[in-house]
Amino acid sequence: MSLYGLSFAKVKKWGGSWEESPWPSSPRRKESIRRGEVDAVFDEGIHTWLDEALECGFEVLHLESDVLKALEAMGYRRAFIPRTRYKRLAEDIRTVDFSGWPLITHRWLDNDIAYSICEAIDARKTVITIDDKEPLNMKNICRSTESGPLQIPLHPGARKFYREKGYLR
């Protein structure tokens, strides 16, 4: 939002508000879309809610070229939301890929804290699901896969954890 000169404070000043959803496929997300209780949705996990939003008259906006370039400089990968997957789209939509399970930190985050975060995720991997179906596979969150391309380097503390657990070769 900041690349468009927006912030939470500015939207609030205009009279806007936020409805947070605990996860993209939350039933509350779809209810809010169906009931017209929200004017916009900023979220990933579009495969769980976009078709319904399009049926309710929502449109998907392209990211402009200068914004895409700025996001690519931050490590994001340019992508498209394909019309072949979402039939109500008029065309493919320019965006960035936010696949997978990135946990993005500042590079100066203490190595022990990054290690502990990975340790906590690993301890709960049997209750964390992908798309509310598959259990989390720790090997898939520390390496580049088709569904979760890894375009940024791993934090040194995370890399240490993944190697010690055998998740990285």
C-alpha positions as CSV (number, residue, x, y, z in Angstrom):
1,M,0.0,0.0,0.0
2,S,2.9,2.4,0.7
3,L,4.0,2.2,-2.9
4,Y,0.6,3.8,-3.8
5,G,1.0,6.4,-1.1
6,L,-1.6,4.7,1.1
7,S,-1.5,3.7,4.8
8,F,-3.9,2.4,7.4
9,A,-3.9,5.9,8.9
10,K,-4.9,7.6,5.6
11,V,-7.7,5.2,5.0
12,K,-9.0,5.6,8.5
13,K,-8.8,9.4,8.1
14,W,-11.0,9.1,5.0
15,G,-13.6,7.2,7.1
16,G,-12.5,3.7,6.1
17,S,-12.1,0.8,8.5
18,W,-10.5,-2.7,8.4
19,E,-12.0,-6.1,8.8
20,E,-9.3,-8.6,9.6
21,S,-9.6,-12.2,8.7
22,P,-7.7,-14.9,10.6
23,W,-6.9,-16.7,7.3
24,P,-7.8,-16.2,3.6
25,S,-10.4,-19.0,3.5
26,S,-12.1,-17.9,6.7
27,P,-15.9,-18.2,6.4
28,R,-16.1,-14.6,7.7
29,R,-14.2,-13.4,4.6
30,K,-16.7,-14.9,2.2
31,E,-19.7,-13.7,4.3
32,S,-18.4,-10.2,4.2
33,I,-18.0,-10.3,0.4
34,R,-21.4,-11.8,-0.1
35,R,-23.2,-9.4,2.2
36,G,-21.4,-6.4,0.7
37,E,-19.9,-5.5,4.0
38,V,-16.4,-4.8,2.5
39,D,-15.5,-2.6,-0.4
40,A,-12.0,-4.2,-1.1
41,V,-10.0,-7.3,-0.1
42,F,-6.3,-7.1,0.3
43,D,-5.1,-10.7,0.8
44,E,-3.4,-13.7,-0.7
45,G,-5.0,-17.2,-0.9
46,I,-7.2,-16.0,-3.7
47,H,-8.2,-19.5,-4.8
48,T,-10.4,-19.7,-1.7
49,W,-12.4,-16.5,-2.2
50,L,-11.8,-14.8,-5.6
51,D,-14.4,-16.6,-7.6
52,E,-17.0,-15.6,-5.1
53,A,-15.8,-12.0,-5.0
54,L,-16.0,-11.8,-8.8
55,E,-19.5,-13.2,-8.7
56,C,-20.4,-10.4,-6.3
57,G,-19.2,-7.7,-8.6
58,F,-15.6,-7.2,-7.3
59,E,-12.9,-6.4,-9.8
60,V,-9.2,-7.2,-9.6
61,L,-6.8,-4.4,-10.2
62,H,-3.5,-4.6,-12.0
63,L,-0.3,-3.5,-10.3
64,E,1.3,-0.8,-12.4
65,S,4.7,-1.3,-13.9
66,D,6.6,1.0,-11.6
67,V,5.0,-0.7,-8.5
68,L,5.9,-4.1,-9.9
69,K,9.5,-3.0,-10.5
70,A,9.7,-1.7,-6.9
71,L,8.3,-5.0,-5.5
72,E,10.7,-7.0,-7.7
73,A,13.6,-4.9,-6.2
74,M,12.3,-6.1,-2.8
75,G,12.5,-9.7,-3.9
76,Y,9.0,-10.4,-5.1
77,R,8.4,-12.3,-8.3
78,R,6.2,-10.9,-11.1
79,A,3.2,-13.1,-11.8
80,F,-0.3,-13.1,-13.3
81,I,-3.7,-14.1,-12.0
82,P,-4.8,-16.2,-15.0
83,R,-8.1,-15.7,-16.7
84,T,-8.0,-19.4,-17.6
85,R,-8.3,-20.1,-13.9
86,Y,-10.8,-17.4,-13.0
87,K,-13.4,-17.3,-15.8
88,R,-15.0,-14.0,-14.7
89,L,-11.7,-12.1,-15.2
90,A,-11.7,-10.0,-18.4
91,E,-8.0,-10.6,-18.8
92,D,-4.9,-11.9,-17.0
93,I,-4.1,-9.6,-14.0
94,R,-0.5,-8.3,-13.4
95,T,0.5,-9.0,-9.8
96,V,3.3,-10.5,-7.7
97,D,3.6,-14.1,-6.6
98,F,3.0,-14.5,-2.9
99,S,3.0,-18.3,-2.9
100,G,4.2,-20.5,-0.2
101,W,4.8,-19.7,3.5
102,P,7.2,-16.7,3.6
103,L,8.0,-15.4,7.0
104,I,9.8,-12.2,6.2
105,T,12.0,-10.5,8.8
106,H,14.6,-7.8,9.0
107,R,18.1,-9.2,8.3
108,W,19.2,-8.0,11.7
109,L,16.8,-10.2,13.5
110,D,18.8,-12.2,16.1
111,N,19.8,-15.6,14.8
112,D,18.5,-17.3,17.9
113,I,15.1,-15.7,17.5
114,A,14.8,-16.8,13.9
115,Y,15.9,-20.3,14.9
116,S,13.2,-20.3,17.7
117,I,10.5,-19.2,15.3
118,C,11.3,-22.1,12.9
119,E,11.4,-24.4,15.9
120,A,7.9,-23.3,17.0
121,I,6.5,-23.8,13.5
122,D,8.1,-27.2,13.3
123,A,6.6,-28.2,16.7
124,R,3.1,-27.3,15.4
125,K,3.5,-28.6,11.8
126,T,0.9,-31.3,12.4
127,V,-1.9,-28.8,13.1
128,I,-0.8,-26.2,10.5
129,T,-2.5,-27.0,7.2
130,I,-2.0,-25.9,3.6
131,D,-5.2,-24.7,2.0
132,D,-7.0,-26.1,5.0
133,K,-6.2,-29.6,3.7
134,E,-2.6,-30.9,3.7
135,P,-0.4,-30.8,6.8
136,L,2.6,-28.5,6.6
137,N,5.7,-30.1,5.0
138,M,8.7,-28.3,6.6
139,K,10.9,-29.3,3.6
140,N,8.6,-27.2,1.4
141,I,8.9,-24.0,3.3
142,C,12.7,-23.8,3.2
143,R,13.4,-24.4,-0.4
144,S,11.9,-23.2,-3.7
145,T,9.0,-25.2,-5.0
146,E,6.4,-24.6,-7.7
147,S,3.8,-23.6,-5.2
148,G,6.2,-21.7,-3.0
149,P,9.0,-20.1,-4.9
150,L,11.8,-18.9,-2.7
151,Q,13.1,-15.7,-4.2
152,I,14.7,-14.3,-1.1
153,P,17.6,-15.7,1.0
154,L,16.9,-17.7,4.2
155,H,17.7,-15.9,7.4
156,P,20.9,-17.5,8.9
157,G,19.1,-18.6,12.0
158,A,16.4,-20.3,9.9
159,R,18.9,-21.9,7.6
160,K,20.8,-23.3,10.7
161,F,17.5,-24.8,12.0
162,Y,16.5,-26.3,8.7
163,R,19.9,-27.9,8.1
164,E,20.0,-29.3,11.7
165,K,16.6,-30.9,11.2
166,G,17.5,-32.3,7.8
167,Y,15.0,-30.2,5.9
168,L,17.8,-28.7,3.8
169,R,20.4,-30.8,2.0
